[in-house]
Amino acid sequence: MYVFSIEHTSSNMVRSVGRKSAYLGELARSGIRVPWGFVVTRAAFRRFMELVRGEIKRDLEGGEPRRSHRCEEEVRDG
């Protein structure tokens, strides 16, 4: 599984979701109010980076980022 809601994380998941997310889950399950959220696991992030590494590298080497113009238009028109 690659995505968890925060209340479904716990301290025994630190290696897969990170310390902050794991302990926010512990707080939520103990009754302390925490903002709603979700966690993308480290494995999901690594897989994503495998898929887009070449594109990111091209963008950083001086190519025009593909999404920048669209984002600027959305902000301007928003």
Residue pairs with C-beta under 8 A, 6 or more apart in sequence:
1 41
2 40
2 41
2 43
2 44
2 47
3 38
3 39
3 40
3 41
3 44
4 13
4 17
4 21
4 25
4 38
4 39
4 41
5 36
5 37
5 38
5 39
6 21
6 24
6 25
6 28
6 34
6 36
6 37
6 38
6 39
7 25
7 28
7 29
8 25
9 17
9 21
9 22
9 24
9 25
9 26
9 39
10 22
10 25
10 26
10 29
11 22
11 23
11 25
11 26
12 22
13 21
13 22
13 25
14 22
15 42
16 41
16 42
16 43
17 25
17 39
17 41
17 42
18 39
18 42
21 39
24 34
24 37
25 39
27 34
28 34
49 56
55 66
59 65
59 66
